[in-house]
């Protein structure tokens, strides 16, 4: 079916409520933040007590001029706050216009608010507020602090507010991470939390961290370190065991939500049907993984029941009229892809639904399950039993599977010959990226160097991100990130081509997965890669070839912690099951700034695209050739079977529960079919008497050729076999029913009239 495109202003089916951020909402309910206090010891001191504290170490500055300006500014602010309502300095601050604004507004209006108009009034009042915050007399909110960052404030808070906590944290994260750019930003966040909520690092809880993240996003602040600070707090060990593993993806992920939430996101109108679908999915939930459960909810609610309600509003029964069923099936054969345009309209692309059979199968399963369960629990399921609107023919997926098989085979046949080119390009791309970093290292600050045939200029100042440079147009590039993508693209291509594992299995591979096995016959030690259960929940072992061992050793050497020699333990988010896996020594991890993070699928895709762009390969249509990670799996299985590996062994290596799945990955070549047929004929000949296949004599060969001459008729030709006589005594019209007479173009009109 040819796709059509239209522009519409609204959609026919109600849009689903997004589940993204559900994990954040659940965490906020489970972990409330500490409230902002307005009464504690330091803020309850009198004016004289506060000034006396500022005059004593450690709050007294070493420089007399600095101390004078800090005390002068603090006394001005205290006199101003005495005019505000409240019993404590924090209560007076909260009642003042300064608290309702931001740190940036304080810079602009502090002199006006305080009524101090001397020269350098802004600077004096800022230093005074600095002193009061360090003394814990005032605690500006997180929102107020987000627009202000002070290096001196960070230094004083870390030294005097919680010195033991910050010292322990520094020891845990190491000097490199502590002094890195992202490390400094993370310390800024921790200092802001200590200032706003009081206490020390051990008092920071999950709710405080989430509150800061939300304030940060609300103000669209640009500073980094927003996930690193939480991992540092978590490393201190005082957070509860069920604390979120990371805050980095909370606002973009849903986690595993309840069945009710899966159904209610589509807002079905009929409550009885809604309750039925919830109960049905709950009944099936124990035997399904979360991905299958989510797909089933989408099929039954969005693609089935919402369509039924659109066709016949107000319906609340599964006993569907025939005209409703026909309209639903017709609508289900196409799918609509919607994209909102800048002018507010919605762009709709209508195309044939490839998984129509699977959709019908899901609905058919609903009706048949209800009928089956009603036998065992008639009072619960019996009222919902109804004739199934989907026949077995409707639910057939054979046509779709054949199309998919042909498409995947063609894709594999196009990419298998190009694999060696891609492997060489990946290695060359990584080597070139390393050479670019080497050239940058030896270039002086502000100096020029060559990379990929172009001239680049190193940044003039040595910062915490040293591998940045500028091209001839002034555009900044990060050579460190280029090298990381190039390396992991090379490691991915090599790993996938030698193992044929799934992309999630590769990214979840850990150092613990490498084991040794002693052969019982020879006693030799062979390395094995233990692939953890993923899609089919089947664990398997793969032999590590010398080529793969070289790749894995390079990866391990790269990701080891230089301080301990061990591979850091990292959690990884399972995008399919919507859960965080426990920390593991992942092989595919990298360091950005001071933060260790798992290699993402997006990073893999970006790296592969850079390699493919370098090759210049094209497909049969002349378009740039693309490689998906799963293509390497199909190529691995196809190449293994073509090389003589028995299919049932390939099934074990691939981790398939059904050998038909493995053979579905195996791309059939025309040459393979021809050779297989010739081998079949050879086997058949070996089972027949040898005299049947003797070389014919000249007389026999001439008789065989003459047979074709004798078959010629005035109407056309006769299709009788060699060595057989005409059973109709040349009455050709009588043979037409058996299809032996084949009239030609001249004889066909005569044959028709006869």
Secondary structure, 3 states (H helix, E strand, C coil): CCCEEEEECCCCCCCCCCCCCHHHHHHHHHCCCCCCCCCCCHHHCCHHHHHHHHCCCCCCCCCHHHHHHHHHHHHHHHHHHCCCCCCCHHHHHHHCHHHHCCHHHHHHHHHHHHCCCCCCHHHHHHHHHHHHHHCCCCCCCHHHHCCCCCHHHHHHHHHHHCHHHHHHHHHHHCHHHHHCHHHHHHHHHHHHHHHHHCCCHHHCCHHHHHHHHHHHHHCCCCCCCCCHHHHHHHHCCCCCCCCCCCCCCCCCCCCCCCHHHHHHCCCCCCHHHHHHHHHHHHHHHCCCCHHHHHHHHHHHHHHHHHHHHHHCCCCCCCCCCHHHHHHHHHHHCEEEEEEECCCCCEEEEEEECCCHHHHHHHHHHHHHHHHHHHHHCHHHHHHHCCCCCCCCCCCCCHHHHHHHHHHHHHHHHHHHCCHHHHHHHHHHHHHHHHHHHHHHHHCCCCCEEEECCEEEEECCCCCCCCCEEECCCCCEEEHHHHHHHHHHHHHHHHHHHHHCCCHHHHHCCEHHHEEEEECCCCCCEEEEEEECCCCCCCCEEEECCHHHHHHHHHHHHHHECCCCCCECCEEEEECCCCEEEEEECECCEEEECCEEEECCHHHHHHHHHHHHHHHCCECCCCCECCCCHHHHHHHHHHHHHHCCCCHHHHHHHHCCCCHHHHHHHCCCCHHHHHHHHHHHHHHHHHHCCHHHHCCCCHHHHHHHHHHHHHCECCCEEECCCCCCCCCCCCCHHHHHHHCCEEECCCHHHHHHHC
